[in-house]
Amino acid sequence: MEIALENAMPEVYSGGLGVLAGDTIRAAADLGCPWWPFSLLYRKGYFTQRLGEDGSQTEEPVEWRVEDFLTEEPARASVSIENRRVELRCWRYSAKGCAF
């Protein structure tokens, strides 16, 4: 998932394209357009980078609770990928438009 929706959701974007995607979703909400974008959701993967005084880099995992931002939908599906059953579920984020 590469969509910047809120600063407090650090796991869902890493840069410019994510910000552009988030801006597009918010613009559609501002205009009142019914729109249902979707993407993959990753709970882990990004990290916070720290640079030491000597220039060395260390990484710290970023933890966030999906449940604090998204609403889980009841529908489920499962698929077989490389002889492994993978369960799928959906989470909803309701983008709110600006009141003009």
For each residue, the residues with C-beta under 8 A, 3 or more apart:
1: 12 13 39 40 41 42
2: 12 13 14 17 18 21 39
3: 12 13 18 21 22 25 37 39
4: 9 12 13 18 19 21 22 23
5: 9 12 22 25 69 93 95
6: 9 69
7: 10
8: 64 69
9: 4 5 6 12 13 64 69
10: 7 46 48 62 64
11: 42 43 44 45 46 62 64
12: 1 2 3 4 5 9 18 41 42
13: 1 2 3 4 9 17 18 19 21 22
14: 2 18 46
15: 18 19
16: 19 20
17: 2 13 20 21
18: 2 3 4 12 13 14 15 21 22
19: 4 13 15 16 22 23
20: 16 17 23 24
21: 2 3 4 13 17 18 24 25 37
22: 3 4 5 13 18 19 25 26
23: 4 19 20 26 27
24: 20 21 27 28 37
25: 3 5 21 22 28 29 35 37 95
26: 22 23 29 30 95 97
27: 23 24 30 31
28: 24 25 31 33 35 95
29: 25 26 32 33 35 95 96 97
30: 26 27 97 98 100
31: 27 28 97
32: 29 97
33: 28 29
34:
35: 25 28 29
36:
37: 3 21 24 25
38:
39: 1 2 3
40: 1
41: 1 12 66 70 91
42: 1 11 12 45 46
43: 11 64 66
44: 11 61
45: 11 42
46: 10 11 14 42 62
47: 59 60 61 62
48: 10 59 60 61 62
49: 57 58 59
50: 57 58 59 60
51: 55 56 57
52: 55 56 57 58
53:
54:
55: 51 52
56: 51 52
57: 49 50 51 52
58: 49 50 52
59: 47 48 49 50
60: 47 48 50
61: 44 47 48
62: 10 11 46 47 48
63:
64: 8 9 10 11 43 68 69
65: 68 69
66: 41 43 69 70 91
67: 70 72
68: 64 65
69: 5 6 8 9 64 65 66 93
70: 41 66 67 91 92 93
71: 91 92 93 94
72: 67 89 90 91 92
73: 89 90 91 92
74:
75: 89 90
76: 87 88 89
77: 87 88 89
78: 85 86 87 88
79: 85 86 88
80: 83 84 85 86
81: 84 86
82:
83: 80
84: 80 81
85: 78 79 80
86: 78 79 80 81
87: 76 77 78
88: 76 77 78 79
89: 72 73 75 76 77
90: 72 73 75
91: 41 66 70 71 72 73
92: 70 71 72 73
93: 5 69 70 71
94: 71
95: 5 25 26 28 29
96: 29
97: 26 29 30 31 32
98: 30
99:
100: 30
